[in-house]
Amino acid sequence: MSSVVVLSGHRDQDALVLPEFQQLLDDALSRRPPVVVVDLRDTRFLSVRSAFALLCAQEDAAHAGIDFQVVGGRHEVDRVLSLSRAAFPLDRIGYVHQQEE
C-alpha cells in the first residue's frame, strides 16, 4: 500500500475533463491510502464543478480517515477556490498555496 497518492490536475480543469478527474479522485480514495494530494500547480482553469468534485472527495476521504490535501498556486485556481468558499469549506481541507515561479 502506498503511503501517499498524488494526483495532478489538467491544465484546464473544465467540464470536458471532469468525468476523468472524478474517476481519478474515486480511484485514489478506493485505494485507501493514508494521504491523497491533489496537485493543481499546473492547472490554469478550475471549474466550479471541479471544485465541487474536490469537496465531495474531501468528504469521502474524511469518512474513510484519509488525509486529503490540495496544492494550488495559480491566481486563477485560487480565485475559484476562494469564490467557492461558501460551498467549499477550505478550512476543512488541507490547502497549500504555492507561489508561481
Secondary structure by P-SEA (a helix, b strand, c coil): cccbbbbbbcccccccaaaaaaaaaaaaaaacccbbbbbccccccccaaaaaaaaaaaaaaaaaccbbbbbbccaaaaaaaaaacccccccccbbbbbccc
